[in-house]
Amino acid sequence: MKFDYFYILGFIGQICFSMRFIVQWIASEKSKTSVVPFSFWIYSIMGSSMLLIYAIYRKDPVFIVGQLPNLLIYSRNIYLIKKRR
């Protein structure tokens, strides 16, 4: 059986995507209010990019359509944060 490196990419993308909720939860707990830290958006764009690549490799149109708009939203949020600073 041939080893498929895209599985590793898919799993790493999923881990990055999950990490965004962990960093958001920790930041909110520390401040005792809902906070969305910059790292949330970084993990979002990393995870979504890797998952999109994996979806394209798998030729899964549902997965592709589900991830593609996210990149625009996450990129826009990062832009707005950087612009404000």
Secondary structure, DSSP 4 states (H G I P E B T S, - for coil): ----HHHHHHHHHHHHHHHHHHHHHHHHHHHTS----HHHHHHHHHHHHHHHHHHHHHT-HHHHHHHHHHHHHHHHHHHHHHHH-
